[in-house]
Amino acid sequence: MAASAGGARRKLEEEGPRVGMGATALLLLLLLPLMGELAAGGKMKVVEEPNSFGLNNPFLPPSNRLQPKASPSPVAGPAHLFRLVGKCFSYVESMYKYEFCPFHNVTQHEQTFRWNAYSGILGIWHEWEIENNTFVGMWMRDGDSCETRNRQTKVLLVCGKNNKLAHVSEPSTCVYSLTFETPLVCHPHSLLVYPALPETLRRKWDEVEQLLYSELITKQGYKKWLKEIFEEAGFFKLTGEKVSEGKKTKPQHLEFDSLEKCNKEYKELSKDLKRLTDLLTQHGISYETSLNGKRDDNRATQAVVTEKPSLTVVSKADWHLRGDTGTWNDSL
């Protein structure tokens, strides 16, 4: 028994190296085609994922697709920029690929062979940033979660020969900055806010300017009026409270429980009316008052016309467009 056991041990020791060499040879045979490709091409080719407009790749299972937290805001701003809608522009830096789809989203894809390589949303089109009555950047918000907040990106538009994403940085944690070059913003007036407004809102802005000039509103009130105009135009996104207020707002009609309350309200309104007419008269502004909301030729309408303000000669130094640095045409 001892002799037979010793013989088996010697046989196993003799055949062991042969088994190990056989496994190594098999592994080399399997790796040979891959090594040939590396030698021929110099480096392994990275296969790009199909373009999926920045997110929701239809070729990936639902659990692996990028899931946006919100829908993009409606397209708004300078009309000549609308031709960028539906297009995406890529920028590769180090191991990351960034993709900017104007008026839609910004995404980031880690191009490595890690099993858990990051691919996510850095922001979804939200609203414009406006300074000095000029569009200065596009804000993409509500991106993927980042600790206690969501990722967000500010896209700066600068003049360039071609449409391209030129630079990407992360000034602070989970807040990104992209620079997008385009010939669409090379004209000095291309990013002015006033021309991008519909006619009704331009007239409203003109009225607010007149109120500020006449010192009937403060600078703070002026900024508040402009913010409301920009929100109405879709340049700023309405807050949740204002959206809910807009849905709940209904026409209100004054109703009184007694004649005494009606008379009291009438006196208050009369005081307000007198105060406003005195201001109009003081500043030389023409106005009309109508009785019972009707106008007829039998003196039911009383027109009060004050002296028109004299024309003011504006110098070249004072002349400017809203947000413009100053362009003057002597032929005007």
C-alpha positions in Angstrom: 0.0 0.0 0.0 2.8 2.4 0.9 4.7 1.6 -2.3 1.6 2.2 -4.5 0.9 5.5 -2.8 4.5 6.6 -3.3 4.3 5.7 -7.0 1.1 7.8 -7.5 2.8 10.8 -5.9 5.8 10.5 -8.2 3.5 10.3 -11.2 1.6 13.4 -10.2 4.8 15.3 -9.7 6.0 14.3 -13.1 2.8 15.3 -15.0 2.0 18.5 -13.0 4.4 20.8 -15.0 3.0 19.3 -18.2 -0.6 20.3 -17.2 0.5 23.8 -16.2 2.4 24.3 -19.5 -0.7 23.1 -21.4 -2.9 25.7 -19.7 -0.4 28.5 -20.4 -0.2 27.5 -24.1 -4.0 27.6 -24.4 -4.2 31.1 -22.9 -1.6 32.3 -25.3 -3.5 30.9 -28.2 -6.6 32.8 -27.1 -4.7 36.1 -26.7 -2.9 35.8 -30.0 -5.6 37.4 -32.3 -5.9 40.3 -29.8 -2.2 40.9 -29.7 -2.1 40.9 -33.5 -4.7 43.6 -33.7 -2.8 45.7 -31.1 0.5 45.3 -33.1 -1.2 46.3 -36.3 -3.2 49.2 -35.1 -0.9 50.6 -32.5 -3.7 51.0 -30.0 -7.1 49.6 -29.3 -10.0 51.3 -31.0 -12.7 52.7 -28.8 -16.2 52.2 -30.3 -18.4 55.3 -29.8 -21.9 54.8 -28.6 -24.6 55.7 -31.1 -25.7 59.4 -31.0 -28.7 59.6 -28.8 -29.2 63.4 -28.6 -27.2 63.4 -25.4 -29.2 61.0 -23.4 -31.6 58.0 -23.4 -29.6 55.8 -25.7 -32.2 53.4 -27.2 -29.6 50.6 -27.5 -29.0 50.4 -23.8 -31.3 48.7 -21.3 -33.6 51.0 -19.4 -31.6 50.6 -16.2 -28.4 51.9 -17.8 -29.9 54.9 -19.8 -29.4 58.5 -18.6 -32.5 59.5 -16.7 -33.3 63.3 -16.8 -34.9 64.8 -13.7 -36.8 67.4 -15.7 -37.8 68.4 -19.2 -36.0 71.2 -21.0 -37.5 74.7 -20.9 -39.1 75.9 -24.1 -36.7 77.4 -26.7 -36.4 81.1 -26.1 -33.9 83.9 -26.8 -32.5 85.4 -30.0 -34.3 83.9 -33.0 -31.1 83.4 -35.0 -29.8 81.0 -32.4 -32.8 78.7 -32.9 -31.0 77.1 -35.9 -28.8 75.3 -33.3 -31.8 73.3 -32.0 -31.5 69.6 -32.7 -27.7 69.7 -33.0 -25.0 68.5 -30.6 -21.3 69.4 -30.3 -18.7 67.3 -28.6 -15.4 68.1 -26.8 -12.9 65.5 -25.5 -10.6 66.3 -22.7 -8.4 63.6 -21.1 -10.6 60.6 -20.6 -13.9 62.5 -20.7 -16.2 63.3 -23.6 -18.6 66.3 -23.2 -21.6 66.8 -25.4 -23.6 70.1 -25.6 -27.0 70.1 -27.3 -28.2 73.8 -27.3 -31.6 74.3 -25.7 -31.6 70.7 -24.6 -28.8 69.4 -22.3 -25.1 68.8 -21.5 -23.8 65.3 -20.8 -20.4 63.8 -19.8 -19.1 60.3 -20.7 -16.0 58.7 -19.2 -14.2 56.9 -22.0 -12.4 54.2 -20.1 -12.7 50.4 -19.7 -13.7 50.6 -16.0 -16.8 48.5 -15.3 -18.5 51.5 -13.7 -17.3 54.3 -16.0 -19.3 57.5 -15.3 -21.8 58.7 -17.9 -24.3 61.3 -16.8 -26.2 64.6 -17.2 -24.5 67.8 -16.3 -27.6 70.0 -16.8 -30.8 70.4 -18.7 -31.7 73.7 -20.5 -33.3 76.0 -17.9 -32.9 79.7 -18.6 -30.7 82.6 -19.8 -28.4 84.7 -17.7 -28.8 88.4 -18.6 -26.5 91.2 -17.6 -26.7 94.8 -18.7 -29.7 93.8 -20.8 -27.6 91.4 -22.8 -27.7 87.6 -23.0 -24.4 86.4 -21.6 -24.9 82.7 -21.0 -27.2 79.7 -21.0 -27.9 77.9 -17.7 -28.3 74.1 -17.8 -29.7 72.9 -14.4 -31.2 69.9 -12.7 -28.4 67.5 -13.7 -27.4 64.3 -11.9 -27.2 64.4 -8.2 -24.0 65.5 -6.7 -23.8 65.1 -2.9 -26.6 67.4 -1.6 -27.4 69.2 -4.9 -27.8 68.7 -8.6 -25.1 69.3 -11.2 -25.4 72.4 -13.3 -23.6 74.0 -16.2 -23.2 77.6 -17.5 -22.6 77.8 -21.3 -20.8 81.0 -22.5 -21.4 82.0 -26.1 -18.4 83.7 -27.8 -17.7 84.7 -31.4 -15.9 82.0 -33.5 -15.5 81.0 -37.1 -17.3 77.6 -36.6 -19.8 76.1 -34.2 -17.8 74.2 -31.7 -17.4 73.4 -28.0 -14.1 75.0 -27.2 -13.4 74.7 -23.5 -14.8 72.9 -20.4 -13.9 73.5 -16.8 -15.3 72.9 -13.3 -14.9 76.2 -11.3 -16.6 74.7 -8.3 -17.7 71.3 -7.2 -20.4 70.0 -9.6 -20.8 73.4 -11.3 -19.3 73.3 -14.8 -18.5 76.0 -17.3 -18.5 75.5 -21.1 -17.4 77.9 -23.8 -19.2 77.5 -27.1 -17.9 79.3 -30.2 -20.3 80.3 -33.0 -20.4 82.9 -35.8 -24.0 83.6 -34.8 -22.9 85.9 -32.0 -20.2 87.9 -33.8 -22.4 90.9 -34.6 -22.3 93.4 -31.7 -26.1 93.5 -31.4 -26.6 89.7 -31.7 -27.1 89.1 -28.0 -29.2 92.2 -27.1 -32.3 91.4 -25.2 -34.6 94.2 -26.4 -34.8 93.1 -30.1 -35.5 89.5 -29.1 -38.7 90.5 -27.3 -42.1 90.5 -29.0 -43.6 93.9 -29.8 -46.0 93.9 -26.9 -43.2 93.3 -24.4 -41.0 95.9 -26.0 -43.8 98.5 -25.5 -44.1 97.4 -21.9 -40.3 97.9 -21.5 -40.6 101.4 -23.0 -43.3 102.2 -20.5 -41.1 101.0 -17.6 -38.2 103.1 -18.9 -40.5 106.2 -18.9 -41.6 105.5 -15.4 -37.9 105.3 -14.3 -37.0 108.4 -16.1 -39.9 110.3 -14.5 -38.8 108.9 -11.1 -42.2 107.2 -10.6 -40.4 104.0 -9.7 -37.1 103.2 -8.0 -34.2 101.3 -9.5 -35.3 98.3 -7.5 -38.8 98.5 -8.9 -37.3 98.9 -12.4 -35.3 95.7 -12.0 -38.4 93.9 -10.7 -40.4 95.0 -13.8 -37.7 93.9 -16.1 -37.5 90.5 -14.4 -41.3 90.0 -14.9 -40.9 91.0 -18.6 -38.1 88.5 -19.1 -40.1 85.8 -17.4 -43.1 86.5 -19.6 -40.8 86.2 -22.7 -39.5 82.8 -21.5 -35.9 84.1 -21.0 -36.2 83.4 -17.2 -37.9 80.3 -15.9 -40.9 81.0 -13.6 -40.5 79.8 -10.0 -42.9 77.1 -8.7 -44.8 79.6 -6.7 -45.5 81.9 -9.7 -46.5 79.0 -11.9 -49.0 77.9 -9.3 -50.3 81.4 -8.9 -50.7 81.8 -12.6 -52.8 78.6 -12.7 -55.0 79.7 -9.8 -55.4 83.3 -10.9 -59.0 84.1 -12.0 -60.7 87.4 -12.8 -61.9 89.1 -9.6 -64.9 91.3 -9.4 -65.5 93.8 -6.6 -68.5 92.8 -4.6 -69.8 94.7 -1.5 -72.1 93.4 1.3 -73.5 96.9 2.0 -73.8 100.4 0.5 -71.5 101.7 3.2 -68.6 99.5 2.1 -69.2 100.4 -1.5 -69.0 104.1 -0.7 -65.9 103.6 1.3 -64.2 101.8 -1.5 -65.3 104.5 -4.0 -63.7 107.2 -1.9 -60.4 105.3 -1.7 -60.4 104.8 -5.5 -61.2 108.4 -6.0 -58.2 109.4 -3.9 -56.0 107.1 -6.0 -57.3 108.5 -9.2 -56.7 112.1 -8.1 -53.2 111.2 -7.1 -52.4 109.7 -10.5 -54.0 112.6 -12.4 -52.0 115.1 -10.4 -48.8 113.2 -11.3 -49.7 113.1 -15.0 -50.4 116.8 -14.9 -47.2 117.6 -13.1 -45.1 115.8 -15.7 -47.1 117.2 -18.7 -48.5 113.8 -19.9 -51.7 113.8 -21.9 -54.5 111.5 -20.7 -58.2 110.8 -21.1 -60.9 110.0 -18.5 -64.0 108.1 -19.5 -67.3 108.0 -17.5 -68.8 104.6 -17.1 -66.3 103.2 -19.5 -68.0 104.8 -22.5 -67.0 107.5 -25.0 -69.5 109.6 -26.8 -69.7 113.1 -28.2 -72.2 114.5 -25.7 -69.5 115.4 -23.2 -69.7 112.0 -21.6 -65.9 111.9 -22.2 -63.8 114.5 -20.7 -60.5 115.0 -22.3 -57.8 116.9 -20.5 -54.8 117.7 -22.6 -51.8 119.4 -21.0 -48.9 121.1 -22.7 -46.7 118.6 -24.5 -43.1 118.3 -23.2 -40.5 120.0 -25.3 -38.2 117.9 -27.4 -34.9 117.2 -25.9 -31.8 117.2 -28.1 -29.8 114.1 -27.4 -26.0 114.1 -27.9 -24.1 111.3 -29.4 -22.6 110.6 -26.0 -26.0 110.1 -24.4 -27.5 108.1 -27.3 -27.4 104.3 -26.9 -29.4 101.2 -27.5 -30.4 99.0 -24.6 -27.3 97.0 -23.8 -25.3 98.6 -26.7 -22.0 100.1 -26.2 -22.9 103.0 -28.5 -23.4 103.0 -32.3 -24.2 106.2 -34.0 -25.3 106.7 -37.6 -25.0 110.4 -38.8 -27.5 109.7 -41.6 -30.3 109.2 -39.1 
